[in-house]
Amino acid sequence: MLRFGTVGTSAIMHAAQQAMAQTDGVECRAVYSRDLSRGRAFADSVGVAAVCTDYDALLAREDIDAVYIASPNRFHAEQACRAMRAGKHVIVEKPAAVTIAEVRQMIGTARENGVFFFEAITTLFMPKYLQCRALLPQLGTIRRAELCYGRYSSKYDAYLRGENPNVFNPAMQAGALNDMGVYCVHVAADLFGRPEGVQYAPEFGENGIDLSGKLTLTYPDLTVHIATAKDKNLDSGCRVEGTHGFFAQSGTVHDFGSCTAALDGVEVKIDAPHAENRIIYELSRFRDAIETREEAFFDRMAKQSLTVAEILERAHASVK
């Protein structure tokens, strides 16, 4: 049994808690929140008995093997490294960090303490994404790659009222690219690797947060176009076309549900299973890697997180 302590009480952590309850060999033993009443209400809502308001107390618990972190982006690296120094494996919500230095720090801390660190990015583990990805070598020379993920945030009205929710707070390293576009960035990095060029064209809010934007990644023979937004709903999805075929997904990129594909004009069925809770797939994979000490998987995911952090860092630097 892989026993978790969790950090955060957001909607994504609620979904993660549900996934833990539905995943064999995984359970949550304690919830951490700085606010006791909020933590108690959240723990009760997901059926967890213990609540900690002191992070070090959570890390000191002997009945916890791993920590799942879903705090604001700014705190990911510091909280992750503290957990790993306490001998806990770590899963941290995307983006793991928005700078290369912080991701390197997390990877180094994991290796120094004999634990694993994984960035939670559901898209890469969705069965239909994996089925589409397997077609990539058969598509021929890739001519077109477009990804889009934009959704009107549930916190946007509060932002417009002059409030300062974390997901629209520059101090929390939030914004459209870091919170939404990062799913598309992960797909591009996974399919095509490290780009030569990175250019971001954002639309800023009054406080300097990127409400939406267009990201261009250039490769020797390919340009990848990414659009993202938190202030509007976009026609989200993914399309990759080559000289011998394509695959396409419509809808939220993090869920990667509705897909079509063809090779040389012949339809390819994309019929992999699709669970209601998308987090189950990545959680199961992380559980297996931790239980079997799968170093090669850790190395691959660490490289992926480094590539994505570099893209985010270069993207933000490109508009300064």
C-alpha positions as CSV (number, residue, x, y, z in Angstrom):
1,M,0.0,0.0,0.0
2,L,1.4,3.4,-1.0
3,R,0.2,5.8,1.7
4,F,-0.2,9.5,0.9
5,G,-0.3,12.8,2.6
6,T,-1.8,15.6,0.5
7,V,-1.2,19.3,0.2
8,G,-4.0,21.6,-0.9
9,T,-7.8,21.7,-0.9
10,S,-8.5,22.8,-4.5
11,A,-10.7,21.2,-7.0
12,I,-7.8,19.3,-8.5
13,M,-6.9,17.8,-5.1
14,H,-10.5,16.8,-4.7
15,A,-10.3,14.9,-8.0
16,A,-6.9,13.4,-6.8
17,Q,-8.5,12.2,-3.6
18,Q,-11.3,10.5,-5.5
19,A,-8.6,8.9,-7.7
20,M,-6.8,7.6,-4.7
21,A,-10.0,6.1,-3.4
22,Q,-10.5,4.3,-6.7
23,T,-7.0,3.1,-7.3
24,D,-5.8,-0.2,-5.9
25,G,-2.7,-0.1,-3.6
26,V,-3.1,3.6,-2.9
27,E,-4.7,5.5,0.1
28,C,-4.5,8.9,1.7
29,R,-3.7,9.0,5.4
30,A,-3.6,12.8,6.1
31,V,-4.5,16.1,4.6
32,Y,-2.4,19.3,5.1
33,S,-3.9,22.8,5.1
34,R,-2.7,25.9,6.9
35,D,-6.3,26.6,7.9
36,L,-7.7,23.9,10.2
37,S,-11.4,24.5,9.5
38,R,-10.8,24.4,5.7
39,G,-8.6,21.3,6.1
40,R,-11.1,19.6,8.3
41,A,-14.0,20.3,6.0
42,F,-12.0,19.1,3.0
43,A,-10.8,15.9,4.8
44,D,-14.4,15.1,5.8
45,S,-15.6,15.6,2.3
46,V,-13.1,13.0,0.9
47,G,-13.2,10.6,3.9
48,V,-9.7,11.2,5.4
49,A,-9.4,11.1,9.1
50,A,-6.2,13.1,9.9
51,V,-5.6,16.8,9.3
52,C,-2.3,18.6,9.8
53,T,-1.8,22.3,9.9
54,D,2.0,22.0,10.3
55,Y,3.8,20.8,7.1
56,D,6.7,19.3,9.1
57,A,4.2,17.4,11.2
58,L,2.8,15.9,8.0
59,L,6.3,14.9,6.8
60,A,7.2,13.4,10.2
61,R,4.3,10.9,10.0
62,E,5.6,7.3,9.7
63,D,2.4,6.2,8.1
64,I,3.0,8.3,5.0
65,D,5.2,7.2,2.1
66,A,4.5,9.9,-0.4
67,V,3.2,13.5,-0.7
68,Y,0.9,14.7,-3.4
69,I,1.3,18.5,-3.7
70,A,-1.4,20.7,-5.3
71,S,-0.5,24.1,-3.8
72,P,0.0,27.3,-5.8
73,N,2.8,26.9,-8.4
74,R,5.1,29.2,-6.4
75,F,5.4,26.7,-3.6
76,H,5.9,23.5,-5.5
77,A,9.7,23.3,-5.5
78,E,10.1,24.2,-1.8
79,Q,7.4,21.9,-0.6
80,A,8.6,19.1,-2.8
81,C,12.2,19.3,-1.7
82,R,11.2,19.4,2.0
83,A,9.2,16.3,1.5
84,M,11.9,14.4,-0.3
85,R,14.5,15.4,2.3
86,A,12.1,13.7,4.8
87,G,12.3,10.5,2.8
88,K,8.9,10.9,1.0
89,H,8.3,10.3,-2.7
90,V,6.6,13.3,-4.3
91,I,3.9,13.8,-6.9
92,V,3.5,17.5,-7.7
93,E,0.8,19.1,-9.8
94,K,1.7,20.6,-13.1
95,P,3.7,22.7,-13.7
96,A,6.3,21.1,-11.4
97,A,8.1,24.5,-11.7
98,V,8.4,27.3,-14.2
99,T,12.2,27.5,-14.1
100,I,14.9,24.9,-15.0
101,A,16.8,25.6,-11.8
102,E,13.9,24.6,-9.6
103,V,13.2,21.4,-11.6
104,R,16.9,20.5,-11.4
105,Q,16.8,21.1,-7.7
106,M,13.8,18.7,-7.3
107,I,15.5,16.0,-9.4
108,G,18.7,16.4,-7.5
109,T,16.9,16.2,-4.1
110,A,15.1,13.1,-5.2
111,R,18.3,11.3,-6.2
112,E,20.2,12.5,-3.1
113,N,17.4,11.0,-0.8
114,G,16.6,7.8,-2.7
115,V,13.1,8.8,-3.6
116,F,11.1,9.7,-6.7
117,F,9.6,12.9,-7.9
118,F,6.9,13.0,-10.6
119,E,5.1,15.9,-12.2
120,A,1.4,15.2,-12.4
121,I,0.3,15.8,-16.0
122,T,-2.7,13.6,-16.9
123,T,-2.5,14.0,-20.7
124,L,0.6,11.9,-21.0
125,F,-1.0,8.9,-19.4
126,M,-4.5,9.0,-21.0
127,P,-5.0,5.7,-22.9
128,K,-6.2,7.5,-26.1
129,Y,-3.3,9.8,-26.0
130,L,-0.9,6.8,-25.8
131,Q,-2.8,5.2,-28.7
132,C,-2.4,8.3,-30.8
133,R,1.2,8.8,-29.8
134,A,2.0,5.3,-31.0
135,L,0.9,6.3,-34.5
136,L,3.5,9.2,-34.7
137,P,6.2,7.2,-36.4
138,Q,3.7,6.1,-39.1
139,L,2.5,9.6,-39.9
140,G,5.6,10.4,-42.0
141,T,7.1,13.8,-42.1
142,I,5.1,16.0,-39.7
143,R,3.7,19.1,-41.5
144,R,1.3,20.5,-38.9
145,A,0.9,20.4,-35.1
146,E,-1.6,22.6,-33.4
147,L,-2.7,22.4,-29.7
148,C,-5.3,24.5,-27.9
149,Y,-6.6,24.6,-24.4
150,G,-8.6,27.5,-23.2
151,R,-11.4,27.6,-20.7
152,Y,-13.2,30.4,-18.8
153,S,-11.9,30.1,-15.3
154,S,-14.3,29.7,-12.4
155,K,-12.1,32.4,-10.7
156,Y,-12.2,34.9,-13.5
157,D,-15.3,36.8,-12.3
158,A,-13.6,37.2,-8.9
159,Y,-10.5,38.6,-10.7
160,L,-12.7,41.0,-12.6
161,R,-14.2,42.2,-9.3
162,G,-10.7,43.2,-8.2
163,E,-10.1,40.2,-6.0
164,N,-6.8,38.3,-6.2
165,P,-7.4,34.6,-6.6
166,N,-4.2,32.5,-6.8
167,V,-4.8,31.4,-10.4
168,F,-4.7,35.0,-11.5
169,N,-1.9,36.2,-9.2
170,P,1.6,36.7,-10.8
171,A,3.2,36.2,-7.4
172,M,1.8,32.7,-7.4
173,Q,3.4,32.0,-10.9
174,A,0.0,31.4,-12.3
175,G,-1.6,32.5,-15.6
176,A,-2.9,31.0,-18.8
177,L,0.4,29.5,-20.0
178,N,1.5,28.0,-16.7
179,D,-2.0,26.7,-15.7
180,M,-3.6,25.7,-18.9
181,G,-1.2,25.9,-21.8
182,V,1.3,23.7,-19.9
183,Y,-0.8,20.7,-20.9
184,C,-0.2,21.6,-24.6
185,V,3.5,22.2,-23.9
186,H,3.8,18.8,-22.3
187,V,2.3,17.2,-25.4
188,A,4.6,19.1,-27.7
189,A,7.7,18.2,-25.6
190,D,6.7,14.5,-25.4
191,L,6.0,14.2,-29.2
192,F,8.8,16.4,-30.6
193,G,11.3,17.1,-27.8
194,R,13.2,20.3,-27.1
195,P,12.4,23.1,-29.5
196,E,15.0,25.4,-31.0
197,G,12.8,28.5,-30.7
198,V,10.2,29.6,-28.2
199,Q,8.1,32.7,-28.6
200,Y,5.1,33.7,-26.5
201,A,2.5,36.4,-27.4
202,P,0.3,36.9,-24.3
203,E,-2.7,39.2,-23.6
204,F,-2.1,40.6,-20.1
205,G,-4.6,41.6,-17.4
206,E,-4.3,44.8,-15.4
207,N,-2.1,43.1,-12.8
208,G,0.3,41.7,-15.4
209,I,-1.0,38.1,-15.5
210,D,-1.3,36.5,-18.9
211,L,-5.1,35.9,-19.4
212,S,-4.5,34.2,-22.8
213,G,-1.8,33.8,-25.3
214,K,-0.2,32.1,-28.3
215,L,3.0,30.1,-28.0
216,T,5.1,29.2,-31.0
217,L,7.7,26.4,-30.8
218,T,10.0,26.0,-33.7
219,Y,11.8,22.8,-34.7
220,P,14.1,22.3,-37.7
221,D,11.3,21.2,-40.0
222,L,8.2,22.0,-37.9
223,T,6.4,24.9,-36.2
224,V,4.1,23.9,-33.3
225,H,1.3,26.4,-32.6
226,I,-0.3,26.5,-29.1
227,A,-3.2,28.7,-28.0
228,T,-4.3,29.0,-24.4
229,A,-6.7,31.1,-22.3
230,K,-8.2,31.5,-18.8
231,D,-10.6,34.4,-19.7
232,K,-12.5,32.7,-22.5
233,N,-13.5,29.3,-23.9
234,L,-11.5,28.2,-26.9
235,D,-12.1,25.4,-29.4
236,S,-9.7,23.2,-27.5
237,G,-8.0,20.1,-28.9
238,C,-4.9,18.7,-30.6
239,R,-4.1,17.9,-34.3
240,V,-0.9,16.4,-35.7
241,E,-0.7,15.9,-39.4
242,G,2.0,14.2,-41.4
243,T,2.6,13.1,-45.0
244,H,0.9,9.8,-44.4
245,G,-1.8,10.6,-41.9
246,F,-3.0,12.4,-38.8
247,F,-4.4,12.1,-35.4
248,A,-6.8,14.6,-33.8
249,Q,-8.4,15.1,-30.4
250,S,-11.2,17.5,-29.6
251,G,-12.1,18.9,-26.2
252,T,-10.1,19.5,-23.0
253,V,-6.5,18.4,-23.7
254,H,-6.0,17.2,-20.1
255,D,-8.7,14.6,-20.6
256,F,-7.8,13.6,-24.2
257,G,-11.1,11.9,-24.8
258,S,-12.6,12.2,-28.3
259,C,-10.1,11.2,-30.9
260,T,-9.9,10.4,-34.6
261,A,-7.0,9.2,-36.8
262,A,-6.1,7.9,-40.3
263,L,-3.2,6.5,-42.1
264,D,-2.9,6.8,-45.9
265,G,-6.6,7.6,-46.1
266,V,-7.7,4.7,-44.0
267,E,-9.4,5.3,-40.6
268,V,-7.6,4.1,-37.5
269,K,-9.9,3.4,-34.6
270,I,-8.9,5.1,-31.3
271,D,-10.9,3.0,-28.9
272,A,-8.8,2.8,-25.7
273,P,-10.7,2.9,-22.4
274,H,-11.5,6.2,-20.8
275,A,-12.2,6.4,-17.1
276,E,-14.3,9.2,-15.7
277,N,-11.5,10.3,-13.3
278,R,-8.5,11.0,-15.5
279,I,-6.1,11.1,-12.6
280,I,-6.4,7.3,-12.1
281,Y,-4.1,6.6,-15.0
282,E,-1.2,8.7,-13.9
283,L,-1.6,7.7,-10.3
284,S,-1.5,4.0,-11.1
285,R,1.6,4.5,-13.2
286,F,3.4,6.5,-10.5
287,R,2.4,3.8,-7.9
288,D,3.9,1.1,-10.1
289,A,7.1,3.0,-10.7
290,I,7.6,3.7,-6.9
291,E,6.8,0.1,-5.9
292,T,9.2,-1.4,-8.4
293,R,11.9,1.3,-8.1
294,E,11.7,2.0,-11.9
295,E,14.7,4.3,-12.3
296,A,14.3,4.5,-16.1
297,F,10.8,5.9,-15.8
298,F,12.0,8.4,-13.2
299,D,14.7,9.5,-15.6
300,R,12.3,9.8,-18.5
301,M,9.8,11.9,-16.5
302,A,12.6,14.0,-15.0
303,K,13.8,14.9,-18.6
304,Q,10.2,15.7,-19.6
305,S,9.8,18.1,-16.7
306,L,13.1,19.7,-17.5
307,T,12.1,20.3,-21.1
308,V,8.8,21.8,-20.1
309,A,10.2,24.0,-17.5
310,E,12.8,25.3,-20.0
311,I,10.0,26.1,-22.5
312,L,8.0,27.9,-19.9
313,E,11.0,29.9,-18.7
314,R,12.0,30.8,-22.3
315,A,8.4,31.7,-23.2
316,H,8.0,34.2,-20.3
317,A,11.5,35.6,-21.0
318,S,10.5,36.2,-24.7
319,V,8.0,38.9,-23.7
320,K,10.1,40.7,-21.1
